[in-house]
Amino acid sequence: MSVNGWIEVSDMYCKGCELCVHACPQEVIDLNMDRLTTKGFHPAYIVKEGCTGCAICALVCPDSAITVYREVVKGRPA
């Protein structure tokens, strides 16, 4: 089994604090320096493949701006 994960970050709540960036064990999250939210912050986003959906980023987010999705794919080695 293989696990694929991804996140959605709410522009309404993300304030670019980088706690999720530093907490991600896969090191796949960074701030999007090419975008600003309507509140003037650079939001977090996934910069490369490798997210497992562990949800550590969502747990450390003080503003509950991150929703984590996780999909288990059968038939492929983990």
C-alpha angles and dihedrals in degrees: 000000000000126000122217121187138179139174138221117209120204112229087203093063108023111101097178095248092150095222089126091048092057095040097052108108091198092050093225100128126084138152117272101236090183093064137057125196119228086264091056101254130128104239127221120251141163110272100185143006120280106082110143097187092246089152096219088128091056092047094055096042106108092201100045089238096144128080114190126209125193130189126188111209114201122212099037124091116254 
